[in-house]
């Protein structure tokens, strides 16, 4: 009966690895076979790992530093600065432009 890594118990998988005559186990100690069996069982249950490229890491770091830079610019008043971004400036008037379909400012 073939071994199903997802459904079988951990003990059954380990015993099967101990008894196996496959070439990848040749010269491996009992301890090493046990480690290989556990790794195979857990990876079968978990499924394939997502592929991560060096660019994903770079993008993540870039976003993290950009966020930190924005916070440094306003210090502890970062929340108030975000709020003030949408406020009207002195002398500014917004009106609805029918052609554009949105509000436009006289300061832009």
ROLO-243352 format. One record per residue (C-alpha): residue in three letters; x, y, z. Coordinates in steps of 0.02 Angstrom, whole numbers, plus 32768, in hexadecimal, padded with zeros to 4 digits. Layout:
% ROLO-243352
ALAXYZ
...
//
This chain:
% ROLO-243352
UNK800080008000
UNK804D80A87FCE
UNK806D812B8051
UNK800181C88053
UNK8063824E80B0
UNK7FCB82BE80CF
UNK7F5882388117
UNK7FCD81C08171
UNK800781D78223
UNK80B3821E8247
UNK80EB81788293
UNK80BC811881F5
UNK811D81918189
UNK81B7818481F8
UNK81B080C581F8
UNK81A180C4813B
UNK823B8133812B
UNK829C80BF81A1
UNK827280258137
UNK82898078808E
UNK8312803A8018
UNK830880D67FA9
UNK83B0811B7F6E
UNK839681C47FC3
UNK839C816C806D
UNK843A810A804B
UNK84BA812D80D3
UNK84428197813B
UNK8437817A81F5
UNK83948150824D
UNK838F81FF8296
UNK83A5825081EB
UNK831C81E281A0
UNK82A88216822D
UNK82CB82CF820A
UNK82AC82B48150
UNK8207825A8174
UNK81C982E681E6
UNK81F9836B8167
UNK81A2830C80DA
UNK810382F48141
UNK80F983A98179
UNK811C83EF80CC
UNK8096837D8081
UNK801783BD8100
UNK8047847380EC
UNK80528472802F
UNK80CD84CF7FC1
UNK811F856D8003
UNK80FB86107FA8
UNK818786477F38
UNK81E086E07F7A
UNK825387437F0C
UNK82D687C17F3D
UNK826788477EF2
UNK81D7881E7F6A
UNK824C883B7FFC
UNK828A88DE7FAF
UNK81D8891E7F95
UNK81A988F28048
UNK823F8950808D
UNK821E89E4801B
UNK816A89F48059
UNK81A389E2810D
UNK82258A6D80FD
UNK81AC8ADE809F
UNK812F8ACE812D
UNK81B68AF481AE
UNK81EE8B8C814A
UNK813D8BD28144
UNK812D8BBC81FF
UNK81D58C10821D
UNK81A08CA681B7
UNK810F8CCF822C
UNK81488C7982CB
UNK80BF8C4E8347
UNK80428CBB82E9
UNK80408C478252
UNK7F858C258265
UNK7F5B8CDE8269
UNK7FC88CFE81D1
UNK7F6A8C7A816E
UNK7EC68CCC81A3
UNK7F018D7A8171
UNK7F2F8D3E80C2
UNK7E798D43808D
UNK7E4F8DEB80DB
UNK7E3C8E8A8075
UNK7ECE8F038079
UNK7EB18FBC809E
UNK7E5C900E8009
UNK7E368F687FB6
UNK7D8A8F447F6F
UNK7D528EA07F24
UNK7CC98E987EA2
UNK7C7E8E097E40
UNK7CB58E017D8A
UNK7C318DAB7D1E
UNK7CAA8D857C90
UNK7D298D2E7D01
UNK7CA38CE57D73
UNK7CFF8D137E12
UNK7D258DA27E89
UNK7DB58E147E55
UNK7E128E957EB9
UNK7E378F477E88
UNK7EE88F2E7ECF
UNK7F198E9E7E5A
//
